[in-house]
Amino acid sequence: MRYRKPSLKTALGITKAKKRIKKNLGIYEVTKYTNASKNVNGKVKRKSGYYTEPMKFLRFLIKLFK
């Protein structure tokens, strides 16, 4: 598993505050519908096994020899 150090904004709590504000304003309720096609696309890919480890490796090999 890869470890990444947190960004400065995350360490200062700015990211959490922005998310809290967006949730209170109801922005996520709007983006739920505006991003619906992207969400369905990702769900189909997950169900079909697109993000499994063998498929990730296969896509890596294809990109490597392209």
ChimeraX attribute file (.defattr): number of C-alpha atoms within 10 A of each C-alpha:
attribute: neighborCount
match mode: 1-to-1
recipient: residues
	/A:1	3
	/A:2	3
	/A:3	5
	/A:4	6
	/A:5	7
	/A:6	9
	/A:7	10
	/A:8	10
	/A:9	11
	/A:10	12
	/A:11	11
	/A:12	11
	/A:13	11
	/A:14	12
	/A:15	13
	/A:16	13
	/A:17	13
	/A:18	11
	/A:19	13
	/A:20	11
	/A:21	11
	/A:22	13
	/A:23	12
	/A:24	10
	/A:25	10
	/A:26	10
	/A:27	12
	/A:28	13
	/A:29	11
	/A:30	9
	/A:31	10
	/A:32	11
	/A:33	11
	/A:34	11
	/A:35	10
	/A:36	11
	/A:37	11
	/A:38	11
	/A:39	13
	/A:40	11
	/A:41	10
	/A:42	14
	/A:43	12
	/A:44	12
	/A:45	13
	/A:46	12
	/A:47	10
	/A:48	10
	/A:49	12
	/A:50	15
	/A:51	14
	/A:52	12
	/A:53	10
	/A:54	11
	/A:55	12
	/A:56	13
	/A:57	12
	/A:58	11
	/A:59	13
	/A:60	12
	/A:61	11
	/A:62	10
	/A:63	9
	/A:64	8
	/A:65	6
	/A:66	6
